Amino acid sequence: MPQVSIAPTRTNLIRLKKELRFAKEGYEILDRKREALTGELVRVAKEADSLQKEVWAMLATAYDAMEKARLVMGSDHVEWAALAVNKTVDVHLRLRGIMGVAIPQIEARGEPPKLLYSPGDTAAALDEASNAFREVLVRIPQLSMLTAAVWRLANELKKTQRRVNALQHIFIPNYQHQIEFIVSSLEEREREETFRLKWLKTKMTKQAQAA
């Protein structure tokens, strides 16, 4: 048990009881926040994992189709067709708060046009690759938002867990130990004072009887 270096006074006892009450209230608030963050993190992480797998599958399809187009049309022809694409998704970013955490909200507006090159001198594989990459571009903003949310929620959960542990295992036990020490010291002091008063009373009684 750690050694206590605090004056055993009633003033300190009142102050420590008040600080202990605040520490317990803070622990309850942070514990609820921890549970809420854990639930939100699990939900967002599952959504991000599902979308990431979907995007990886689309990218695999897109690159396979691109490789086929390069074999059929040649690399130069594919690059010239790619130069015709000059539009993409318009992305807008804003923030919203979840349990004190700033989570990015990404809104993608518009989408790349379906066909910006002449289909007459291109292969079907190029059209397949173009459509696949187009779908990837539409989903990437959502994936970026979910990934950023996972990291921010995880960091906030880690900080909250450290604070909960500090309150639960350090601050609250220390306050309780200090309060117990002061209460014990005050009770001992009262017993000593009671004994001293009884001794004085007995002495005064004996003196009165002798007189």
C-alpha positions, 0 to 999 in steps of 0.5 A, spaced: 500 500 500 503 506 498 505 511 503 500 517 504 503 524 505 497 528 507 495 532 513 489 528 516 485 534 517 477 534 516 478 540 511 483 535 507 477 529 508 472 533 505 476 535 499 478 528 498 471 526 498 469 531 493 475 529 488 473 522 489 466 523 487 468 527 481 473 522 479 467 516 479 463 521 475 468 522 470 470 514 470 462 513 469 462 518 463 468 515 460 466 508 460 460 510 457 464 513 451 468 507 451 462 503 450 459 507 445 466 508 441 467 501 441 460 499 438 461 505 432 468 502 431 466 495 430 460 498 425 465 502 421 470 497 421 466 492 418 463 497 413 470 499 411 472 492 410 467 490 406 467 496 401 475 495 401 474 488 399 469 490 393 474 495 391 480 490 391 475 486 386 474 491 382 481 493 381 483 486 379 478 486 374 480 493 371 487 491 371 486 484 368 481 488 362 487 493 361 492 488 360 487 484 355 486 491 352 494 492 351 495 486 348 490 487 343 490 494 341 498 495 344 500 500 349 500 506 345 493 506 343 491 504 350 494 511 352 491 515 347 484 513 349 486 514 356 488 521 354 481 522 352 478 522 359 479 529 363 473 529 368 473 525 374 469 525 381 467 532 384 469 531 392 466 535 397 469 534 405 466 536 411 466 534 418 461 531 423 462 529 431 461 523 434 463 522 441 468 528 440 471 525 434 471 529 428 469 524 422 470 526 415 464 526 411 466 525 404 460 527 398 462 525 391 458 528 386 458 527 379 461 521 375 466 520 370 463 519 363 462 512 360 465 513 354 470 519 351 473 515 346 471 513 339 469 505 340 470 504 333 478 503 333 478 500 341 477 493 343 471 490 348 477 489 353 478 497 354 471 498 355 470 493 360 477 496 364 474 503 363 467 501 366 471 498 372 475 503 373 469 508 373 466 504 378 472 504 383 472 512 382 465 512 385 467 508 391 474 510 393 471 517 396 466 512 401 472 508 402 477 513 404 471 516 409 470 510 412 478 508 413 479 515 416 473 514 421 476 507 423 483 510 424 480 516 428 475 512 432 481 507 434 485 513 436 480 516 440 478 509 443 485 508 445 486 515 449 479 514 452 481 507 455 488 510 458 484 515 461 479 510 464 484 505 466 488 511 470 481 513 473 480 506 475 487 503 477 490 509 480 486 515 481 480 512 485 484 507 489 489 513 491 483 517 493 480 512 497 486 510 500 488 517 502 480 518 505 481 511 509 488 514 512 485 520 514 478 517 517 483 512 521 487 518 523 481 522 526 478 516 529 485 514 533 485 522 535 478 522 537 480 515 541 486 518 544 482 525 546 476 521 549 481 517 553 485 523 555 478 526 558 476 520 562 483 520 565 483 527 567 476 526 569 478 520 574 484 524 576 480 530 578 475 526 581 480 523 586 483 529 587 476 532 589 475 526 594 482 526 597 480 534 599 
